[in-house]
Amino acid sequence: MSAARLDPALRRSAPVFAALGDELRLTLVSRLGQEGPLSIASLTEGTEVTRQAITKHLHVLEGAGLVRASRHGREQRWEVKSAQLREARRCLELIARRWDDALARLKRHVEEE
C-alpha cells in the first residue's frame, strides 16, 4: 500500500509505532506509564544504560509525541503523554477490525464453495 493511500490516522501514528519499535524506548514508556514522571537519573538507576543513551531515546519519544519533560527545580522529569498512545490504540483497533472483516469475508467465501 502506498503512503498516499494510507489512512490519515495511521499516517499520524506511524512515528509512534516507529519509536516504540525499539525495546529500550518501549521499556521507558512502560516505566513512565507505571511509575509516573521520572528523572533521567531514576531511569538509568539499576541499568547498564548511560544517561546519554536514555536522553537520546527520550528525545526520540518526545519527537513522536509520546513523552514530555518538565523542570522541577534543578531536575528534569519525563512523563508519558497519553493522547498519542490513545490515538495509536485506536489505529490498532481499526487494523484489527479490518482483519476481522477480511477473515469474515474469507470464511463466507470458503463456506459458499
N, CA and C atoms as a LAMMPS dump frame, in Angstrom:
ITEM: TIMESTEP
0
ITEM: NUMBER OF ATOMS
339
ITEM: BOX BOUNDS ff ff ff
-5.0000000000000000e+02 5.0000000000000000e+02
-5.0000000000000000e+02 5.0000000000000000e+02
-5.0000000000000000e+02 5.0000000000000000e+02
ITEM: ATOMS id mol type element x y z
1 1 1 N 0.847 -1.172 0
2 1 2 C 0 0 0
3 1 3 C 0.894 1.237 0
4 2 1 N 0.589 2.173 -0.851
5 2 2 C 1.393 3.386 -0.913
6 2 3 C 1.031 4.316 0.23
7 3 1 N 1.98 5.179 0.587
8 3 2 C 1.746 6.134 1.667
9 3 3 C 0.6 7.081 1.318
10 4 1 N 0.401 7.349 0.03
11 4 2 C -0.665 8.255 -0.385
12 4 3 C -2.043 7.691 -0.052
13 5 1 N -2.184 6.358 -0.04
14 5 2 C -3.481 5.736 0.231
15 5 3 C -3.661 5.38 1.698
16 6 1 N -2.658 5.607 2.513
17 6 2 C -2.7 5.255 3.918
18 6 3 C -3.703 6.14 4.647
19 7 1 N -4.508 5.54 5.488
20 7 2 C -5.477 6.253 6.312
21 7 3 C -4.749 7.365 7.076
22 8 1 N -5.317 8.577 7.119
23 8 2 C -4.636 9.692 7.811
24 8 3 C -4.315 9.395 9.273
25 9 1 N -5.195 8.696 9.977
26 9 2 C -4.924 8.359 11.377
27 9 3 C -3.733 7.423 11.485
28 10 1 N -3.634 6.471 10.557
29 10 2 C -2.491 5.565 10.563
30 10 3 C -1.207 6.318 10.236
31 11 1 N -1.291 7.241 9.299
32 11 2 C -0.121 8.035 8.922
33 11 3 C 0.379 8.851 10.121
34 12 1 N -0.56 9.44 10.879
35 12 2 C -0.169 10.224 12.053
36 12 3 C 0.453 9.348 13.139
37 13 1 N 0.051 8.095 13.216
38 13 2 C 0.555 7.204 14.26
39 13 3 C 1.837 6.481 13.871
40 14 1 N 2.243 6.565 12.617
41 14 2 C 3.449 5.863 12.169
42 14 3 C 4.675 6.226 13.007
43 15 1 N 4.925 7.509 13.323
44 15 2 C 6.092 7.826 14.161
45 15 3 C 6.01 7.196 15.558
46 16 1 N 4.804 7.046 16.07
47 16 2 C 4.62 6.415 17.376
48 16 3 C 5.063 4.962 17.311
49 17 1 N 4.581 4.238 16.283
50 17 2 C 4.943 2.835 16.149
51 17 3 C 6.44 2.673 15.882
52 18 1 N 7.009 3.585 15.113
53 18 2 C 8.45 3.527 14.85
54 18 3 C 9.231 3.745 16.147
55 19 1 N 8.818 4.718 16.937
56 19 2 C 9.509 4.996 18.201
57 19 3 C 9.39 3.827 19.167
58 20 1 N 8.226 3.2 19.206
59 20 2 C 8.009 2.093 20.131
60 20 3 C 8.6 0.782 19.626
61 21 1 N 9.117 0.78 18.416
62 21 2 C 9.727 -0.417 17.849
63 21 3 C 11.072 -0.753 18.468
64 22 1 N 11.616 0.151 19.244
65 22 2 C 12.876 -0.088 19.94
66 22 3 C 12.57 -0.576 21.357
67 23 1 N 13.209 -1.666 21.762
68 23 2 C 12.919 -2.282 23.063
69 23 3 C 13.168 -1.325 24.234
70 24 1 N 14.251 -0.578 24.184
71 24 2 C 14.549 0.343 25.282
72 24 3 C 13.505 1.456 25.36
73 25 1 N 13.12 2 24.211
74 25 2 C 12.115 3.069 24.224
75 25 3 C 10.768 2.54 24.713
76 26 1 N 10.419 1.337 24.314
77 26 2 C 9.188 0.726 24.802
78 26 3 C 9.25 0.545 26.317
79 27 1 N 10.393 0.129 26.816
80 27 2 C 10.579 -0.023 28.256
81 27 3 C 10.464 1.32 28.966
82 28 1 N 11.044 2.365 28.398
83 28 2 C 10.96 3.691 29.009
84 28 3 C 9.507 4.165 29.106
85 29 1 N 8.757 4.007 28.027
86 29 2 C 7.347 4.415 28.04
87 29 3 C 6.579 3.599 29.073
88 30 1 N 6.856 2.324 29.141
89 30 2 C 6.189 1.459 30.114
90 30 3 C 6.494 1.904 31.542
91 31 1 N 7.756 2.16 31.829
92 31 2 C 8.122 2.62 33.183
93 31 3 C 7.478 3.949 33.524
94 32 1 N 7.531 4.879 32.585
95 32 2 C 6.938 6.187 32.85
96 32 3 C 5.429 6.075 33.047
97 33 1 N 4.801 5.18 32.301
98 33 2 C 3.369 4.968 32.451
99 33 3 C 3.016 4.351 33.795
100 34 1 N 3.854 3.464 34.293
101 34 2 C 3.591 2.79 35.564
102 34 3 C 4.021 3.617 36.771
103 35 1 N 5.179 4.268 36.663
104 35 2 C 5.762 4.938 37.822
105 35 3 C 5.524 6.439 37.856
106 36 1 N 5.035 7.005 36.764
107 36 2 C 4.836 8.454 36.715
108 36 3 C 6.114 9.161 36.307
109 37 1 N 6.131 10.479 36.421
110 37 2 C 7.29 11.259 35.984
111 37 3 C 8.573 10.821 36.69
112 38 1 N 9.637 10.649 35.886
113 38 2 C 10.929 10.216 36.419
114 38 3 C 12.057 11.04 35.799
115 39 1 N 13.108 11.202 36.549
116 39 2 C 14.303 11.869 36.035
117 39 3 C 15.137 10.864 35.249
118 40 1 N 16.081 11.387 34.507
119 40 2 C 16.986 10.517 33.761
120 40 3 C 17.804 9.677 34.738
121 41 1 N 18.197 10.262 35.863
122 41 2 C 18.943 9.503 36.874
123 41 3 C 18.116 8.32 37.363
124 42 1 N 16.834 8.528 37.601
125 42 2 C 15.967 7.431 38.043
126 42 3 C 15.806 6.383 36.958
127 43 1 N 15.711 6.835 35.712
128 43 2 C 15.533 5.89 34.603
129 43 3 C 16.783 5.045 34.35
130 44 1 N 17.959 5.567 34.674
131 44 2 C 19.191 4.81 34.458
132 44 3 C 19.571 3.963 35.666
133 45 1 N 19.026 4.283 36.813
134 45 2 C 19.374 3.562 38.041
135 45 3 C 19.106 2.066 37.902
136 46 1 N 20.106 1.27 38.251
137 46 2 C 19.963 -0.183 38.19
138 46 3 C 20.112 -0.774 36.8
139 47 1 N 20.482 0.04 35.82
140 47 2 C 20.675 -0.461 34.45
141 47 3 C 22.114 -0.218 34.04
142 48 1 N 22.477 -0.779 32.933
143 48 2 C 23.811 -0.53 32.374
144 48 3 C 23.747 0.492 31.243
145 49 1 N 22.614 1.15 31.109
146 49 2 C 22.418 2.135 30.046
147 49 3 C 22.897 3.497 30.552
148 50 1 N 23.632 4.209 29.718
149 50 2 C 24.152 5.516 30.116
150 50 3 C 23.054 6.567 30.111
151 51 1 N 23.292 7.64 30.833
152 51 2 C 22.351 8.766 30.825
153 51 3 C 22.222 9.358 29.429
154 52 1 N 23.346 9.398 28.717
155 52 2 C 23.314 9.938 27.354
156 52 3 C 22.422 9.091 26.455
157 53 1 N 22.482 7.78 26.591
158 53 2 C 21.64 6.897 25.774
159 53 3 C 20.172 7.071 26.131
160 54 1 N 19.876 7.143 27.424
161 54 2 C 18.49 7.354 27.856
162 54 3 C 17.975 8.68 27.313
163 55 1 N 18.803 9.716 27.409
164 55 2 C 18.41 11.043 26.912
165 55 3 C 18.111 10.986 25.419
166 56 1 N 18.961 10.33 24.661
167 56 2 C 18.748 10.202 23.213
168 56 3 C 17.41 9.532 22.921
169 57 1 N 17.135 8.444 23.621
170 57 2 C 15.879 7.717 23.403
171 57 3 C 14.668 8.537 23.847
172 58 1 N 14.799 9.276 24.926
173 58 2 C 13.694 10.135 25.37
174 58 3 C 13.39 11.212 24.338
175 59 1 N 14.421 11.726 23.687
176 59 2 C 14.193 12.748 22.657
177 59 3 C 13.493 12.154 21.43
178 60 1 N 13.794 10.913 21.105
179 60 2 C 13.074 10.242 20.012
180 60 3 C 11.596 10.099 20.404
181 61 1 N 11.355 9.662 21.631
182 61 2 C 9.969 9.515 22.11
183 61 3 C 9.257 10.863 22.15
184 62 1 N 9.985 11.899 22.535
185 62 2 C 9.408 13.242 22.564
186 62 3 C 9.041 13.691 21.147
187 63 1 N 9.905 13.395 20.18
188 63 2 C 9.632 13.742 18.787
189 63 3 C 8.396 13.055 18.244
190 64 1 N 8.101 11.865 18.761
191 64 2 C 6.905 11.119 18.343
192 64 3 C 5.676 11.541 19.146
193 65 1 N 5.866 12.472 20.076
194 65 2 C 4.743 12.958 20.872
195 65 3 C 4.338 12.046 22.013
196 66 1 N 5.228 11.159 22.418
197 66 2 C 4.892 10.178 23.456
198 66 3 C 5.262 10.608 24.866
199 67 1 N 6.272 11.453 25.004
200 67 2 C 6.694 11.901 26.325
201 67 3 C 6.963 13.402 26.276
202 68 1 N 7.026 13.986 27.458
203 68 2 C 7.413 15.401 27.571
204 68 3 C 8.212 15.567 28.85
205 69 1 N 9.051 16.579 28.845
206 69 2 C 9.884 16.883 30.005
207 69 3 C 9.342 18.127 30.693
208 70 1 N 9.495 18.147 31.994
209 70 2 C 9.17 19.347 32.761
210 70 3 C 10.238 19.53 33.824
211 71 1 N 10.517 20.771 34.122
212 71 2 C 11.581 21.096 35.065
213 71 3 C 10.997 21.157 36.476
214 72 1 N 11.69 20.502 37.397
215 72 2 C 11.345 20.515 38.817
216 72 3 C 12.615 20.899 39.566
217 73 1 N 12.748 22.19 39.852
218 73 2 C 13.996 22.674 40.446
219 73 3 C 15.121 22.505 39.459
220 74 1 N 16.169 21.814 39.88
221 74 2 C 17.32 21.575 39.006
222 74 3 C 17.153 20.313 38.176
223 75 1 N 16.079 19.588 38.425
224 75 2 C 15.888 18.287 37.792
225 75 3 C 14.829 18.363 36.689
226 76 1 N 15.075 17.605 35.655
227 76 2 C 14.104 17.486 34.571
228 76 3 C 13.447 16.119 34.703
229 77 1 N 12.128 16.108 34.737
230 77 2 C 11.395 14.843 34.837
231 77 3 C 10.618 14.613 33.555
232 78 1 N 10.58 13.346 33.171
233 78 2 C 9.911 12.941 31.948
234 78 3 C 8.633 12.208 32.294
235 79 1 N 7.595 12.454 31.492
236 79 2 C 6.322 11.776 31.707
237 79 3 C 5.675 11.421 30.376
238 80 1 N 4.772 10.463 30.432
239 80 2 C 4.069 9.994 29.237
240 80 3 C 2.989 11 28.865
241 81 1 N 2.853 11.226 27.565
242 81 2 C 1.721 11.994 27.027
243 81 3 C 0.746 10.964 26.461
244 82 1 N -0.349 10.767 27.118
245 82 2 C -1.234 9.653 26.782
246 82 3 C -2.04 9.855 25.497
247 83 1 N -2.18 11.065 25.02
248 83 2 C -3.007 11.303 23.824
249 83 3 C -2.493 10.524 22.619
250 84 1 N -1.178 10.534 22.392
251 84 2 C -0.62 9.815 21.243
252 84 3 C -0.792 8.307 21.402
253 85 1 N -0.681 7.821 22.626
254 85 2 C -0.878 6.387 22.857
255 85 3 C -2.332 5.996 22.601
256 86 1 N -3.26 6.856 22.993
257 86 2 C -4.678 6.574 22.72
258 86 3 C -4.945 6.553 21.222
259 87 1 N -4.348 7.475 20.492
260 87 2 C -4.513 7.517 19.039
261 87 3 C -3.924 6.256 18.398
262 88 1 N -2.764 5.83 18.878
263 88 2 C -2.148 4.605 18.352
264 88 3 C -3.024 3.393 18.659
265 89 1 N -3.612 3.371 19.843
266 89 2 C -4.501 2.254 20.183
267 89 3 C -5.714 2.233 19.26
268 90 1 N -6.268 3.405 18.95
269 90 2 C -7.396 3.47 18.006
270 90 3 C -6.984 2.936 16.638
271 91 1 N -5.769 3.249 16.225
272 91 2 C -5.278 2.738 14.937
273 91 3 C -5.165 1.224 14.964
274 92 1 N -4.654 0.677 16.046
275 92 2 C -4.549 -0.78 16.157
276 92 3 C -5.93 -1.426 16.162
277 93 1 N -6.89 -0.78 16.812
278 93 2 C -8.254 -1.303 16.803
279 93 3 C -8.842 -1.265 15.397
280 94 1 N -8.555 -0.202 14.638
281 94 2 C -9.005 -0.1 13.25
282 94 3 C -8.401 -1.228 12.41
283 95 1 N -7.116 -1.459 12.572
284 95 2 C -6.451 -2.538 11.842
285 95 3 C -7.06 -3.884 12.227
286 96 1 N -7.317 -4.092 13.507
287 96 2 C -7.915 -5.352 13.971
288 96 3 C -9.298 -5.554 13.359
289 97 1 N -10.103 -4.482 13.318
290 97 2 C -11.439 -4.595 12.7
291 97 3 C -11.332 -4.944 11.225
292 98 1 N -10.378 -4.331 10.537
293 98 2 C -10.199 -4.63 9.11
294 98 3 C -9.802 -6.09 8.909
295 99 1 N -8.928 -6.609 9.758
296 99 2 C -8.55 -8.022 9.668
297 99 3 C -9.745 -8.911 9.968
298 100 1 N -10.517 -8.557 10.991
299 100 2 C -11.708 -9.346 11.32
300 100 3 C -12.674 -9.375 10.136
301 101 1 N -12.873 -8.217 9.498
302 101 2 C -13.755 -8.142 8.327
303 101 3 C -13.218 -9.001 7.185
304 102 1 N -11.907 -8.913 6.948
305 102 2 C -11.303 -9.702 5.866
306 102 3 C -11.434 -11.197 6.146
307 103 1 N -11.22 -11.609 7.376
308 103 2 C -11.356 -13.018 7.722
309 103 3 C -12.804 -13.487 7.617
310 104 1 N -13.741 -12.623 7.978
311 104 2 C -15.159 -12.98 7.849
312 104 3 C -15.528 -13.147 6.379
313 105 1 N -15.011 -12.262 5.503
314 105 2 C -15.271 -12.398 4.061
315 105 3 C -14.675 -13.696 3.531
316 106 1 N -13.464 -14.005 3.958
317 106 2 C -12.823 -15.236 3.527
318 106 3 C -13.626 -16.447 3.993
319 107 1 N -14.095 -16.426 5.217
320 107 2 C -14.886 -17.534 5.755
321 107 3 C -16.164 -17.72 4.939
322 108 1 N -16.847 -16.604 4.643
323 108 2 C -18.082 -16.701 3.832
324 108 3 C -17.78 -17.281 2.455
325 109 1 N -16.68 -16.836 1.866
326 109 2 C -16.294 -17.305 0.54
327 109 3 C -16.005 -18.804 0.571
328 110 1 N -15.282 -19.26 1.547
329 110 2 C -14.934 -20.664 1.65
330 110 3 C -16.181 -21.512 1.917
331 111 1 N -17.064 -21.018 2.762
332 111 2 C -18.272 -21.769 3.098
333 111 3 C -19.241 -21.835 1.915
334 112 1 N -19.189 -20.848 1.011
335 112 2 C -20.062 -20.856 -0.167
336 112 3 C -19.605 -21.862 -1.214
337 113 1 N -18.337 -22.209 -1.179
338 113 2 C -17.775 -23.124 -2.188
339 113 3 C -18.354 -24.499 -2.064
